[in-house]
């Protein structure tokens, strides 16, 4: 990994001050919280909001159909020419496209290519590389003065074994590019490490190999405006990593905090400034070592956090992040938050586990504190559970009690 602090590449933000009239949202119906951003933008601002997606128009939620100025169906979202044709259609009929967004990690590279080809403000491909590759993230974190996890970019098993001699087992093996816990593994010994490499596809890209840190996962999430000022920030805390949830069948949970811890804000702001972010959502993951040693930067994503965290933010801060985001794009004043603050609790279940309390008992226990209960989209279930509850609590201890009640095994 590079030892030289990087200089941010072009983030395509030269024309952020120009009025916004036409906004395209890629996949406005999935995940379902993206729809909430679309609705806020379309209902409260004088802009055209267009959608591009692979669901039939009639299959979209009625409120989304009513909010969109026009929807362009494509049979394959991964086909760049399909998306390009849709953008050309909107530009021909409505004029210059001012923003192209998906609010989804999966489409970041495609977004960037479209922005570059049509000269739309926003991150370009070379900048996206800097926020997708975990090995490059470490360079930015160092530039920000933030401690990082010891790691190396391993092309071969021998590279990984050489690194293990420095830090010992267990170690973490994960893709250099990507987000979440997909293809992320913990190797407890050499046999496990050899198995991971033996199962890699021939000619696969190098992987990041890191020391294992016994820590609590904290996030620093928020929105930065066109001038680079953070206009909203937030933090969540979780004891069980998504990697463990995916690989062991555990139950995901987190607590969204009513106030951002001072050290988390200090570290997070330094990372945002190092990347020179503008008019973006950010989602930064940070480890707090259980046995002391302070905070360690893990990774950054240019998107809202998933797993209902945007709804949890609204509950914790009595605010509306959907409206704040829409205001950033249009240059209008964001809404003011309300006076109440809560700890927001996300607690999920997986259907193959047996629980001490039935669903009806959980609903009675949470009572008026329940904010949302529903089934999770199938593609997200491995990480976020088959069903989940979002509730509010007045204290951290009460929030932990809620998680214990929902997830207690029979």
N, C-alpha and C positions, 0 to 999 in steps of 0.2 A: 504494500500500500504506500502511496506517495507520502513523503515527509514534508513536502512543500505545500503551504496553505494555498488553496485555489483562489482564483478571481472569478466571481460569478460571470457566467456566460450571458449572452443577450436573453433577457426575459420578456422581450416583445412588448414592453409597456410604454412605448413612446407616445401613444395617442390616447392614453387613459382619460385625459381631460375633455375629450370631444364628446358631444351629446350621444346618448345611446338610444337608438330607435328600433333596431332589429336584433333579436337574440335567438340563437338556436340552442336547444337543449337536446343533447344526444341521449337516447333512452330515457325519456321523461317519466316512464312508468315503472322503472326498476333501477335500484331497489325502491320500495314504495315511498320511502321518505324523500326521494328526489321530487316526487309529485308535489310535496308541500312547498318546496322552493319555487316550483313552477307556478303554483297557485298564488303564492304571495307576490311574485313578480307581476303576474298577469292581472291580478285583481286590484292592485293598489298603485300601479304605475302606468303611464301612458306609453307603452312600448308594445311592439309586436313580438309575441313569443311563439316560436316554431318548434316542432318536435320531429325527430327522426328516430324510428324504432322498427323492430321486427315483429311487434304484435299488431294484429289487424286493428284498424281504427275502431271498429265496433267493440273490440275487446278491452279498450281503454276504459278506465273509470269515467263515469258521466261527467263528473266535475272537472276532470282533466280535459276531456273533449271540449267542454265549454270554454275552458281557459285558453286553449291553444288557438292562435290565429289560423294556423294550418299545420297539418301533420303529413309527413312523407314516409310511406311504408317502404322498407327494404327487406329483401329475403335473407340477406346475410350481412350482419353488422360488421363482420371482420373484413369484408371486401371493401377496400379503400375506394374503388371506383364507384361503388354504390353510394357511399357517403358523399363523395365529391359531386356526383350527379344531383343529389338532394340539395347540397349547398348552392350549386349553380342554378337550380330551379328557383330557390328562394331569392337569390340575388337578382336574377332576371326579372322577377315579378315585383319585388319589394325594394330593391336598391341594396346598397352596401350593407354587409353583415357586420355588426359592431361587436358581438361577443359570440363565442362558440364554446360551450361548456357541457360537461356531463356530471360533474361532482362525484365522479366514480374513478377509483384508482385504475380499474381495468382498461379504461379508454384514454389514459393520459397521453400515450404516444400518438394515437390517432388524432386526438384533439390538436396536438402540437403540429402535426403535419398539415392539417387543414388550415390552422392559423397562419402558418408560414406561406402556404400556397395562395391563400386569399387575402393576405396582409391584414389579419384580424388581430387586435391587441391580445396579448396573453403569452404564456410561456411557449418558447420554440423548442424544437427537438433536442438541440444540444443542451438546453437548460434542463429539460426533463431527465436527461441522462444523469445529471448531477443529483436529482432527487429520487431516482429509481435505484441507482447502484449503491449498495450498502458500503462498499469499500470506499467510494468517493464521499459519502456522507461523513465518514470519520474525519476526512480532511477538513470539511467545513466545520465540524464540531471542534476540532483542534484550533481552527482559526478563531472560533468564538470563545476559546478558553475553557471549553467544556471537556471534562474527562470522558474517555471512551473505553469500551471494552477491548482488551487485547485480542487481536485477531490477525488473520492473514488470508490472502487470496490463494486458494489451493487449486492448482491445475491437476495434480495427481495425488494418489494416496501417499506417496513419499513426502510430498509437501506437507500434508496434514500430519503425518507421523513426526516430522521434524518439529512442527509447531508444538505438538503434544509434549515433546521433551522439555519444552520451556515452561509450560503451564500445568501439565498433568491432566488427568481425567477427573470429572466428566468434561466433555466439550460439546459445543453446539455446532451443527453443520446446517447451512441454509443457503438458498440461492443468493447470488449477488444482486440480482434484479428481481423486484417483486415486492409484495406487501403481505401482511398477515402471517399465518403460520403454515401456509402451504409448503410442503416439501422441506420442512424444518424438523431436525431430529437432534436428540440428545444421545451421545455415545458415552457409555459408562466405562468401556474398556476397548482394547485393540480389536477384539473380535467384532464388536458392534460397529466400530469405525470401518473395518474392512468390509463388513456386510453392506454398509451404506454406499461405499464406493463401488462395490461389485454390482449393485443394483442400479447404478447410474447408467443412462443411455450412452451408447458409444459416441464419442465426440461431443459430449455435453459440455456446456460452458463451465468455467471454473466456479467453485463455490467458496463462500466465506466460512472459515473455521474460526470459532471464537472460544475463549475461556467461558466456562459456566459461572454465572453469578447468582448466588442465592439472594434474591432481592424481591422487593415489592414493586409492581409496575405502576408508575404514575404517568399521567399524560399532561401535556400542555397544549390545549386546543384553542382556536380562536380565529378571528378575522382581522386582516390588515387592510388598510385603505390604500388609495392610489398614491398617497404620499409616504407610504411605508409605516404609518402609525397604527398600532394595535388598538382597535376600537371595541373589541370584546375578547375576553379570555376566560378560560375554564380549566378545571383539572379533575381527573378521575383517579381512583385508587382501586387496585385489584390485587388479591393475594395469589390467585391461580392464573398462570400464563395461558394464553390461547394455544400455545404449542402443546401444553399438557392436556388441555381440553380436547384438542383434536386427536392427539395420539393415544390418550388413555380413556376416552369416553367420559371425561369429567363434565361437570356442569359449570357453564360460564356464569360469572357474576362480576359486578363492579359497583362502586359507590361514587356517584358524582358529587363533588364537594361544593358547598355554598360559597367558599372562599378559596382562592388559589394560594397555596403555601408560598411564602416569600422566596424561598430558595428555588422552588420549581419555576416561579415566574422569572427569576433572575437568569436561570439557565435557559429557559425557553426563549426569552426575549433576545438573548445573545445569539441564539441559533437563527431566529427570524432575521435579525440584522445581518448576520454573516451571509445569508442567502439573498439579502436585499429584496425581500418579498414585497409585492405590490398587488393590491386588490385580489387577495387570495384567502381561502380557507387554509389553515394549517393544522396538522395533527402530529404532535411530537411525542415520542415514547421515551421515557426516562426510567432507569432503575434506581431504586434506593436500596443500598446494601443492607441486609438484615443485621450484619455484625459490624456496622460502622463503616466509615470510609466515604460517606457522602453520596452524591448523585452522579450517575453515569449516563451519558447520552446513548440511546439505542438506535432510533431511526426517526426520519421525518417523512410525512406524506402531505401532498398538496391537495387535500380534499377534506370534507367534513368527516369526523369520526363516524364509524358505522355502529351497528348494534343498538339502535334507538338513542344514541348519545345526544343527538340534536334535541330530541324531546326531553331527555333528562336535563340537558342544559337549561331549557326553558323553565322546567320545574324548579331547578336549584336556584336560579337567579331571577325568577319572575320576569323573564325576558322573552324575546321572540327572535331567535337567530335566523329564521327564514326571512323575516322582514328586514333584519339588519343587513343580510347578504343582498337582498333586492335593492336596498337603499344605496349600498356601495356601488352597484353597477350603474344606477341612475344618477348618482351624485346628490341624492336628497338626504335630508337629516334622518338618522335612524330613530326608532321609537325609544322612549325612555323606559328603563326597567321599573317594575313595581317594588314595593318595600319588603316583600316576604322573601325568606331564604330557607331552603330545605336541603337535606341530604337525599339525593335521588338514588333509588336502589333498583338495579337490574338483576334479576335472579331467574335463571332458565332451568328447564328440565329436559331430559332425553327420555323418550318413550320406553326404551329397553331397561331403564332403571326402575326399581321399586322404591316408593317413598312412604314415609311414616304418616304423612297427611294427604288426604284426598284433595282434588282440585277444589271442591266445594268448601272444604275446611280452610284451605288457603284463602279463598275469596272472602270467607267470613272473618278470618284473622286480619287480613289487610283492610277490609272494610272501606271506609271513606278515604283511606290513604292510597288506595289503588288508583293508578293513572291509566294504565294500559294492560290488558291481557289479550294475547292473540297467538296464533301459530306463526312460526317463522317460515320464510320462503325456503323451499327445499334446498336450493343451492348453498344457502348459508347455514344449514342446520348443524353440520359437523362442528363449526366453530361456536355458533350462538345458541344451539339448543333447538329442540322441536317446538317447544312452547316457552313463553317467557312472561314474567310479570314485571311491570315498572311501577314502583310505589314511592311515596315520599315519607321521610322521617324527620323528626326534629333534632335528632342527635346521631352521632356516629354509632354509638352502642345500640340504639334502636334499629338503625339500618342493618347492623350485623345480625341482630336478632331476627330480622325479617328474612335475611338470606338463610340463616340456619333453619328457620321454620319451613321455608319453601323447599329447601334442598336436603333436608334430613332424610337419610335412607331408612327403609323399613328394617 
